[in-house]
Amino acid sequence: MMTLAELFLRYLEYSRIHKKSFASDQSKIKHYLLPRLGHIKLNMINRRDIADYINGLDGLKFSTRNRHIALLKAIFTWAREFDYISTSPVAGFKTFKEPASLRRAMEPDEFTAFMQVLDAEIKQEPRDTLLILSFLALTGMRLGEARSADIQSINMSRKTLFLHDTKSGDSRLVPLCQRAMDIALMQVSKYGNGGLLFRSGAGGRVTEPRRLMTAICERAGIARFTIHELRYTAGSAMLAVTRDIYSVQRFLGHKCTKTTAIYAQYFGGQQHDDIERAMALMLNR
């Protein structure tokens, strides 16, 4: 009878092709699932084994343990679909209650101070790690989206950036305010009309500038904000000027808006006015 180790490795073959979370899945399987559950025969695994595994993840936050539960559910759901098992031992398994995360957005004076320091750094040395931070602040994009963005997906006349594949799995158009367009034009002059918009020294994806984000906040004399909180900031600014939650959902590309087809085929000019006014508000212009 197949062991869980064999099942996990077969699942990774599936995950590699079909899941964006492959690297995370692989890490959990390699460092946790294989050593602790790999020896168990597939026909012998039960809910108590799953509970013992989850409870044995000492030192991990409830949110992290919930990610392990989610992976186990995905593995055994896949196994059931492909007739490795008839029922999942993780079906209906309850997750831990997670404390609500504190989502912060910069106030206009904080955002202005942050951008002034960032602009000064860019003027001194326009490194791609600095430019991508500025681009994120001006667009509300996710870091992964900006790191994967390519130059040929920018429509210079319409001032949009087309994202082929986002976190939700959908494509969408991102409106670019003039300052974001200036960054895009700077990158075009640097790299030409193709390839990644932001790059490492070796030409691959730019390094995640998390430490740089902290350093810029410190130099600006503001509290430490995460890169993702730049997204909250842009969304909050959009909501302040539009007072339209639907527009903000579209702007941020949340899956619940179900606007994939609209984004792929049509983009109204209103969001350009919205993002210009939002950035003007945050920059005290």
N, C-alpha and C positions, 0 to 999 in steps of 0.2 A: 504494500500500500504506500502511496505517495506520502512523503513527509511534508510538513509545512515549509521547510527550507526549499524543497523543490517547487512548491506552489508559489512561494514568494519570488523566486527567481523567474518563474514563468510570468508572473504578474508584472515584474519589472520590464520584461520585453514588451508587454502591452503598454505600460506606462511611458516608456521611452518614445513611443510613436504617438500616443493619443493624449498625454497629459502634460500640461505646462509645469506641473509640480514634480516632474520626474526627479530632479536633483534632490528635492526634499524627501520624496518617497524613498529614493535610493539610500540616502543617509540614514533614515529611520530604520529601514530594513537591515542595512549593514551593521549599524551600531547597537540596535535594540532588539528588533524582532528575531533576526537569525540567532543571536547568542542565547536568547531566552525562550523562544518558542520553536525554533527550527527543528529540534529533535522529535517533536510530537508528531504522531501519525495523523494524517488529515481526518481519518474516521474516528479519531479519539478526542479531538479538540472539543471543549465544551465551554459554557459561559463562565464557569468557575476559573478555568485557565485564563480566560480573557480578563476577568476581574483581578486575579492575582497579578497578572502582568501589569495592568494599569496601576494598581495600588502599589506595585513594586517600583514605580518610577519615582523614587525618592529624590527630592530636591528640585523637581520640575514643577513649574506653575500649573495651575488648573487649566489655563488656556493651552499650554503645551501638551498636557495629557489629553485634552480634547482633540488636538490634532492627531494624536496617536489613535484615538478611538475612531476618528473620521477615516484614517487610512485603513484600519482594520475592517471597517464597514465596507469601504471601497473594494478591498481585496476579496472579501468573502461574497460580496454581491457579484463581483466579476466571476468568482469561482462557481457560484450558483448558476449564473447565466450560461456558462460554458460547461455545465453538467459535471463539474468536479465534485460538487456536493448538492444535496437536495434542500438543505436549510442552512441559514447562516447563524453561527453561534453569537453573532454580534447584533442581530436584528433586534431593534427596540432597546438597545443598550443605552442607558442614560448618560448624558455628559455632565460634567461639573458645572455648577453655576459660576460664571466668571464675573468678577467685579467690573462695573462699567468703566471703560477707558475714558480718560480725560482728553477730550479733543479740544485743542486750543487753536485759536486763530490770532494772528498778530493784530494789534490795534494799529490804526493809521500812522501814529507817530513812530511805533516800533518798526512797521514796514518801511517807512521812509528812511529811518536810520539804517536799517539793514541794507536797503538798496543803495544808499549813498556810499556805504563802505564797500559793497560789492562792485559798484560802478568804478570807484577809485582803484580797486584791485585790478579790474579788467582793463582800465586805461593804462595802468602800469605794465601789465602783462596779460594779454587776452588768452589765458589758458582755457582749454575746453572744460575743465572741471569748474571753473568760475562761470563760464558762459552757460553751462547747462543749469546751474543754480539760478541764474537770472532768468533763463527761459522757463524754468519750472514755476518761478514766482509770478511770471507774467501770463502764464497759460493755464495754471492749475492742473497740468498733466501729471500723471504718475511717473516716478523716476524710471521705471522699466520701459514705459512708453517712449520717453525722451531718449533713453539710451539706445533704443532699437530704431528710432526714427531715421528715415533716409531723406536725402536732399531732393531726390526726384519726386517725392510725394508732396512737395510744397508747390502750391499754385500761387505764383507771385502776383497775378492779377486779382485773384479772389481773396488773397491773404488767408489761406487755409493750409493746414497740414493734414494729410490723409493718413490715418493709422490703420494699417491692414489688419492688425491682430492685437486686441487689447486684453486686459485681465479677464473681462467677461467673455472673451472669445468672439466678440463682434468687432466690426470695423466702424470707424467714425471719423468725422471731420472736426478738427480743432480750429476755432477762430484765432487768428493771430493779431494782436494789437500792433501798433506801429513799432513799438520798442522791441517786441518779439520778432517782427519782420526785419528790423535792423540787425539783430543777431543772426537771423537766417541768412541775410545777404552777406554778412561778414564771413560766415562759414562757406558760402558759395564761392566767394572771392579767394578763400583759403584752399578749398578742396576741389572746386569745379562743380559740375552739375550732377554728380552721382556719388553714391556711397553714403556711409553713415553721416548724419548731421553733426554728431559729436564723437570724437575719436580719442583713443589713447595714443601714446607716442608711437606704438607699434602698428597703429592703424585699425585696431579692433575697437570694441566698445569702450567708451570712456569709463574710467574707474568711478565707483560710487563715491561721491564726495561728502561722506557723512562727517568725517572729522573736520573737513573744511567748513561745512555748515556750522558746526559748533564754534569754530574759530571766528567766523564772520559775525556770529551773534555776539561773541565776547567782545570783539573789536567795536561793534556797534553799541555796546553798553546795554544790551537788552537780555532778557531771559533766554535760556537755551530753547530753541525750537528745533523740531525734527524736520527733515526734508518733506515728509508727508504733510506736515502742518502748513507748509506753503500751499498745498492743495486746499486745505481747510480755509486758509486765508483768502485765496482767490474766490472760492465758492461763497464765503461770507460776504465779500465785497460785491460779488454779483447779485447776491440776494438783497443787499442793502440798496442797490441802485435800481434793481428791476422789481423787487417785491413780488417776484413770480417764481415759485418753487419749481415749476415745470421747466422754466428756462434754465434754472441752475442745474437741474437734473440732466438736461440735455447738454449743457456746457461741460459738466463733469463726466458725462458718458456713463452714467449709472445704468445698469442693465434693466432696471425696473421701468425705465421710460419706453422701452421697446421701440426705439427710433432708428434701428440699424438701417432699415431700407431707406428711410428719409435722409439719413446722413450720407448714405452711399450715392444718392441720386440728386439731392437738393439741399441747398444751404441758404437760408434767408439772410439778408443783410442786417437784420436787427441785432444779431449777436455781436457784430463788429462794433456797433454803437455801444452795446452793453459793456463789452470788455474794455473799450477805450474809457468809458465813464468810470468803470470799476477801478482801473489802474490810476486814473486821474484822482479819484477819491483817496486811494491808498497812498499816493505820492503827494497829497496836499496841493494839487495843482488847481 
